[in-house]
Amino acid sequence: MAVHNRRGFKPHEKKEDAHKTNEAIRVPEVRLVGDNVEPGVYKTSQAMAIADEQGLDLVEISPNAAPPVCKIIDYKKFLYEQKKRDKMLKAKTAQITVKEIRFGPQTDEHDYEFKKKNAMKFLKEGSKLKAFVFFKGRSIIYKEQGQILLLRLAQDLEEYGKVEAMPVLEGKRMTMYIAPKKKN
């Protein structure tokens, strides 16, 4: 039974490593792979001795294989390289932002042009655009006007982005998504 006090304090729990290393590997045999060792199936004690000889760690790479696959490497260096690689991958993934533009069903020409200009700017920056018409009260009777407005916007922004989802009415909102065109 876990002990908690009233403030929600939980005692520090030791974080488990992602891989089993050295003494934590408790199987009779392992398949050894790596740069500085002859690949093959070894007794775990023999594999551990080889790792000690080289001053490195025996690390379980694939625990579900039969027998488990292990590699002789410097575990701390391996973790560091892995963190570095993950950080690089994360940096390469583009963050997509979604910008919203809201219209009323009877938005006048000046407001429409102003919002269209902002929409162009958002798409040029590489943001996704969520354009929606919000129907207040009884204005839902103008849903055709709302749809026409969104389709007109899609047509006006054709050279900056492409429509991902056509206008859809959800409750009191008619929504349409436009994704930016890829830069050549």
N, C-alpha and C positions, 0 to 999 in steps of 0.2 A: 504494500500500500504506500503510495507516494505521500510525502508530508508537504503540505502547503500552508503557509500562514495566510492571514487575511489580505495582505497587500498583493497577492498574486506572485510572490517570490518563488522561483523554482530553483532548487540547488543546481549548480553548474554540472552539466553532463558532458563527459569526455566525448569529443567528436571522433567517430570511427574513420580510419583511413579508407580511401577508395579501393586500395589494393592490399592483399595480405602480403606481408613481408617476413623473411627469415623464419623465426620460431613460430609465427602465427600460421604457417603452412603446415597442416597436420594430415597429410596424406602419405601413404607408403611410397608412391612413385610420382615423379613429375617428368614432363617432356621439356627438355631444356633447349632453348633457342637463343640466338644472340650472335654478336660479332666475335667475341673473344672466347668461344667455347665450341666444342664439337657437338652439333645437334644430335639429339637422341633421347631415349628414356633412361632416367637415372633414379636410383633410390634417393629419397629426399635428403637423407643425411649426407650422401655423397655430393649432391648438388650444393648443399649448404657449405660443405668443406671447400669445394671449388670456389664458391663466392668469397669465403673467408680468406682463402689463399690470395685472391686478387684484391682484397680489401674493399669489396663491393657488396651489394645486397641482392638476395634472391627475391624476386618480385613475381607474384602470381599475376599473369597478364590475362589469361582466359580460364577462369575457374570452372566453367561448365563443360570443358572438353574432358575426354577420358583418355589418358590421365591429364590433369590440369597442366596448362602450358605456363612455364616460368621463364624468366629472363634474368640474366645477371647484369645489373646496372647499378649506378649510383642513384639511389631512390630520391634523395633530396634534389639532385640535379634534374632528374626526370620530372619531378613535380614542378620545379621552376620552369623548365622548358614547356611543359603542358600549360601552365598558367599563362606564359608568354604567348603561346600559340592561340589559346582561347581569347586572350585580350586582342590579338591581331584580328581574329575572325570577327569579334564583336565590333571592332572599329570599322571593319569593311562593310558590315551590314548597314544599309541606309535607314535612317529613321524617317518614317513617313508621317507627316503631320496632316491632320484633316482640319481644314478651315471651313467655317460655316457662313453661309449668306442667307439671310431671312427676308422673304418677301411677304407682302399682304396680297390677297387676291386682286386688289384694285390699285396696285402700285403704279404711280404716275410715271411719265416718261423720264423726267429728270432723275428721280430716285433709281429707276431701272438702269439708266446710263451710269450713274455713280457706282452702283453695286456691280455692274458688269465690269467696270474699270478695275475695281478691287479684285474681282474674280480672276481677271486676266493676270494681275500682279501675282496672286496666289499661285496660279498654274505655272507662271514663268519661274517662280521660286522653287517649283517642284513639289508643292503641297497638293494633296487631294482636296477636292472641293465637294462640300455637301450643301447643295442649294435646296431650300425648302420654302414652301408657301404655308403660312400658318393661318388657319381659318378660325376667326373668333366668332362666337355666338352663332348667328344665323347665316354668316357669310359662307357657310358650307354649300349654299345653293350656287355659289360661283366656282364650283370645283373645275368646270371646263376652262374658265378663265385662268385658273391657277396652272392647269396642265399646259395651256397654250403659252403662258409666261415662261414656264420651265423649258419647254421645247424651243422657244425662241432663244432663250439663254444658251441652250446647248448648240443651237445653230450658229449663234454669234461667237461662241468660243471654240468653234470647230478647229481652227488652226492652232490653238493652244493646248487643247486636251480632247480626250474622247470619252463619250458617255459610257460609264460602267454599268449603271442601272437606270432604266427608264423611270419616269415619274410614277411613284406608287403612293396611294393614299393609305395612311395608317392613322386612324383616329381623326384628329383635327389637323394633321400635317400631311402634305404631299411632298415626298422627298425624292431627290435625284442626285446620283453621284457622278462626278466627272474626274477622271484621272489625268494627270499631266502627260503630254506626249514626250517620248524619250528624246533627249538632245542628241543630234548627230555628231 
